[in-house]
Amino acid sequence: MASRVQPGAKLGKPELLDQVCTVLRFKHYSLRTEQSYVDRIKRFVIATVIGALLTAGPARAQQVNVEQIVAEKIKPILPENGRDGGVAVAVRKDSKTEFFNYGFANLARNERVTPNSIFNLGSVGKLFATTLLAQAVKQEQLSLDDPVAKYVTELQRGGDIRRVTLGQLASHTSGLPRVPQQYEHSHRGKYTWSDFVRFLNSWKADEKHEPGKQYLYSNAAMVLLRVALERRFNTRFAALMHERITGSLGMNSTALPLPRDLLGRAVQGYGTMGRPIGRPGEESGTFKWPGAGQIYSSARDMAAFLAANMGELPEHRPMENAMALAQQGVFQVNPHFNQGLAWQDVSAGNLSIIDKNGGLPNTSTYIGFALQQKLGVVILCNRGNQHATGIGRQILHALAQDQSEPSNEGAGPDVDID
């Protein structure tokens, strides 16, 4: 005998709540218990739907235009005449990289900036030394608390320098001055290795330059860290960098110093007013011995370094773990600024940014990222005295749709005396 369908009844699979009620009745639960379960399910479904609408609604309504944001924010550091210099930008968003290029790499040769143009990184290059240090710590090959004199044995004849640790060198808390000339006012010319050892052994700490007690940005400390790493592994710094970082990441346009086969892609550096300064690929600075100069790289290479630091290259997990260690704050400068191993961790509004800036009279550079938002940016500019740090942070805030004013902590100066 065929079953009858009551008028108004629904055909097909029962609805979720009907299924729940059927199960509860089968298990002989009371009507009161049945109603309690149904009410809980209704509340859960309503809360889930509302949460999804609140999360997805604004995202759909406000899709960001990356190219438009970069073009707008980068304007202040582009040459007014559009000729004397240029900028290469790499943006990392949702695990994808985009490149944006502006202006000239070398006006005299009519060469425009590309992702493969090679720039002087300035102090952004410090990140390679601190990454090497963090790798060695992770592999238990040394400790952040090791005295630098343990490896640079010439310093065992010194005074207060014997109290300085590798971690302090890497976090700008060693107490050493920015450059030796700030302590040795009578010195003239560049520092050879013997000059530098003499300075370090004669250096005396004081209440404003006490190891581990304050943040004092120091190029001298970072150069000394390179030497300590060379001594620990009995390998030149450039070779260490290639063996442990750049080679693995395929960063074939990153070098110290720049070899002849890469010189053709090196940009011409310009001063603030557009005057050429130095030759493409030329080393400059305070220190004169192999391995003490500036590191050169391209936007394409630095985008790979950025992606690794953001933890987005799973095939390089051990290196990424070391990079994460280097990013951790080891000294609190103030509530909104924590100093890591060369990296700065700054916060403003709802955005926390980990970054590093650099600059010389003919270059201005920046690398930074917001881990939680999966956003990162690299800026390489072949003009000096450009506020790349502020521009980089503005781009990150705009991409994150964070309306707060970007942090000024650790942002200046953008010009170093390396």
Residue pairs with C-beta under 8 A, 6 or more apart in sequence:
5 11
14 22
16 41
17 38
17 41
17 42
20 37
20 38
20 41
21 34
21 38
24 33
24 34
24 37
25 34
29 37
62 401
64 398
64 399
64 401
66 91
66 93
66 98
66 399
67 98
67 100
69 395
69 398
69 399
70 89
70 91
70 100
70 395
71 100
73 391
73 394
73 395
73 398
74 87
74 89
74 100
74 102
74 379
74 391
74 395
76 387
76 391
77 87
77 364
77 379
77 381
77 383
77 386
77 387
77 388
77 391
78 85
78 86
78 87
78 102
78 103
79 85
79 86
79 103
79 270
79 274
79 383
81 274
82 103
83 103
83 104
83 107
83 274
84 104
84 107
84 270
84 273
84 274
84 275
84 383
85 103
85 104
85 107
85 270
85 274
85 381
85 382
85 383
86 101
86 102
86 103
86 104
86 105
86 112
86 113
86 117
86 267
86 381
86 382
87 101
87 102
87 103
87 113
87 379
87 380
87 381
87 382
88 99
88 100
88 101
88 102
88 113
88 114
88 115
88 117
88 119
88 298
88 299
88 378
88 379
88 380
88 381
89 99
89 100
89 101
89 102
89 299
89 377
89 378
89 379
89 380
89 395
90 97
90 98
90 99
90 100
90 115
90 299
90 300
90 302
90 303
90 306
90 377
90 378
91 97
91 98
91 99
91 100
91 375
91 376
91 377
91 395
91 399
92 303
92 306
92 307
92 310
92 312
92 369
92 374
92 375
92 376
92 377
93 374
93 375
93 376
93 399
94 374
95 307
95 312
95 374
97 303
97 307
99 115
99 299
99 300
99 303
101 112
101 113
101 114
101 115
101 117
101 299
102 113
103 112
103 113
104 110
104 111
104 112
104 113
105 111
105 112
105 113
105 114
105 117
105 267
105 268
105 382
106 267
106 268
106 280
107 268
108 268
108 276
109 268
111 117
113 267
113 382
115 298
115 299
115 300
115 303
116 253
116 265
116 298
116 299
116 300
117 265
117 266
117 267
117 298
117 299
117 380
118 253
118 258
118 262
118 265
118 266
118 267
118 281
118 296
118 297
118 298
119 266
119 267
119 296
119 297
119 298
119 299
119 363
119 365
119 380
119 381
119 382
120 269
120 294
120 296
120 360
120 362
120 363
120 365
121 294
121 295
121 296
121 297
121 302
121 358
121 363
121 365
121 380
122 294
122 358
122 359
122 360
122 363
122 364
122 365
122 416
122 418
123 219
123 222
123 356
123 357
123 358
123 359
123 365
123 416
123 418
124 302
124 356
124 357
124 358
124 365
124 366
124 367
125 256
125 294
125 295
125 297
125 358
126 222
126 342
126 356
126 358
127 305
127 326
127 342
127 343
127 356
127 367
128 241
128 245
128 246
128 295
129 170
129 222
129 225
129 226
129 229
129 237
129 342
130 170
130 225
130 326
130 340
130 341
130 342
130 343
131 245
131 319
131 322
131 323
131 326
132 229
132 240
132 241
132 244
132 245
133 142
133 144
133 166
133 170
133 225
133 229
133 326
133 341
134 322
134 323
134 325
134 326
134 341
135 244
135 318
135 319
135 322
136 142
136 229
136 232
136 233
137 143
137 144
137 322
137 325
138 318
138 321
138 322
138 325
141 232
141 233
142 151
142 166
142 232
143 166
144 165
144 166
144 167
144 170
144 330
145 165
145 166
145 167
146 165
146 166
147 162
147 163
147 164
147 165
147 166
148 155
148 161
148 164
148 165
148 166
148 169
148 224
148 225
148 228
149 155
149 156
149 158
149 161
149 162
149 164
151 228
151 231
151 232
152 224
152 227
152 228
152 231
153 231
154 197
154 201
155 161
155 162
155 197
155 200
155 201
156 162
157 201
158 200
158 201
158 202
158 203
159 201
159 202
159 203
159 204
160 175
160 203
160 204
160 205
160 211
161 200
161 201
161 203
163 205
163 211
164 174
164 175
164 176
164 211
164 221
165 174
165 211
165 212
166 225
166 228
167 173
167 330
167 341
168 174
168 175
168 211
168 212
168 221
169 176
169 218
169 221
169 222
169 224
169 225
169 228
170 221
170 222
170 225
170 326
170 341
170 342
171 215
171 330
171 331
171 339
171 340
171 341
171 342
172 215
172 216
172 217
172 218
172 221
172 331
172 339
173 211
173 212
173 213
173 214
173 215
173 216
173 330
173 331
173 339
174 211
174 216
174 218
174 221
175 205
175 209
175 210
175 211
175 212
175 213
175 214
175 216
176 200
176 203
176 209
176 216
176 218
176 220
176 221
176 224
177 183
177 209
177 216
177 218
177 220
178 216
178 217
178 218
178 219
178 220
178 417
179 219
179 220
179 286
179 417
180 187
180 191
180 195
180 196
180 199
180 220
180 286
181 187
181 286
183 199
183 203
184 199
184 202
187 195
187 199
190 285
190 286
190 287
190 288
191 199
191 286
191 287
191 288
192 288
192 289
193 289
196 220
196 223
196 224
196 287
200 224
205 211
208 214
209 216
215 331
215 333
215 339
219 286
219 416
219 417
219 418
220 286
222 342
223 287
223 292
226 237
226 291
226 292
227 237
227 291
229 237
229 240
230 236
230 237
230 240
230 291
233 240
235 243
236 290
236 291
237 256
237 291
238 255
238 256
238 257
238 291
241 254
241 256
241 295
242 255
244 319
245 251
245 305
245 319
246 252
246 254
246 255
246 301
248 316
248 319
249 301
249 304
249 305
249 308
249 313
249 316
249 319
250 304
251 297
251 301
251 302
251 304
251 305
252 301
253 262
253 265
253 296
253 297
253 298
253 300
253 301
254 295
254 296
254 297
254 298
254 301
254 302
254 305
255 262
255 295
255 296
255 297
256 291
256 293
256 294
256 295
256 296
257 281
257 283
257 293
257 296
258 266
258 281
258 296
262 281
262 296
263 280
263 281
265 298
266 280
266 281
266 296
267 280
267 382
268 276
268 279
268 280
268 382
269 276
269 277
269 278
269 280
269 360
269 361
269 362
269 363
269 382
269 383
269 384
270 276
270 277
270 362
270 382
270 383
270 384
271 277
271 361
271 362
271 383
271 384
271 385
272 383
272 384
272 385
272 386
274 383
277 361
277 362
277 384
278 284
278 362
281 296
283 293
283 294
284 293
284 294
284 360
284 418
285 292
285 293
285 294
285 360
285 417
285 418
286 417
286 418
287 293
287 418
293 418
294 360
294 418
297 305
297 380
298 380
299 378
299 380
302 367
302 378
302 380
303 378
304 313
305 367
306 367
306 369
306 376
306 377
306 378
307 313
307 376
308 316
308 319
308 320
308 323
309 320
309 323
309 327
309 354
309 369
309 376
310 369
310 371
310 374
310 376
311 320
311 323
311 324
311 371
312 374
313 320
325 341
326 340
326 341
326 342
326 343
327 340
327 341
327 343
327 345
327 354
328 340
328 341
329 338
329 339
329 340
329 345
330 338
330 339
330 340
330 341
331 338
331 339
332 338
332 339
333 339
333 409
333 410
334 409
336 346
336 347
336 348
336 407
336 409
337 344
337 345
337 346
337 347
337 407
337 409
337 410
338 344
338 345
338 346
339 345
339 410
340 354
342 356
343 354
343 355
343 356
344 354
344 355
344 356
344 409
344 410
345 352
345 353
345 354
346 352
346 353
346 355
346 393
346 407
346 409
346 410
347 353
347 407
348 393
348 397
348 404
348 405
348 406
348 407
349 397
349 402
349 403
349 404
349 405
350 402
350 404
351 370
351 373
351 396
351 397
351 400
351 402
351 404
351 406
352 370
352 371
352 372
353 368
353 369
353 370
353 393
353 396
353 406
353 407
354 368
354 369
354 370
354 371
355 366
355 367
355 368
355 369
355 389
355 392
355 393
355 410
356 366
356 367
356 368
357 365
357 366
357 388
357 389
357 392
357 410
357 411
357 414
358 364
358 365
358 366
358 414
358 416
359 365
359 384
359 385
359 386
359 388
359 413
359 414
359 415
359 416
360 384
360 415
360 416
360 418
361 384
361 385
361 415
362 382
362 383
362 384
363 380
363 381
363 382
363 383
363 384
364 379
364 381
364 383
364 384
364 385
364 386
364 387
364 388
364 414
364 415
365 379
365 380
365 381
365 388
366 377
366 378
366 379
366 388
366 389
366 391
366 392
367 376
367 377
367 378
367 379
367 392
368 376
368 377
368 392
368 393
368 396
369 375
369 376
369 377
369 396
370 376
370 396
370 400
373 396
373 399
373 400
375 396
375 399
375 400
376 396
377 392
377 395
377 396
377 399
379 388
379 391
379 392
381 388
384 415
385 414
385 415
386 414
387 411
387 412
387 414
388 414
389 410
389 411
389 412
389 414
390 406
390 408
390 411
393 406
393 407
393 411
394 406
396 406
397 403
397 404
397 406
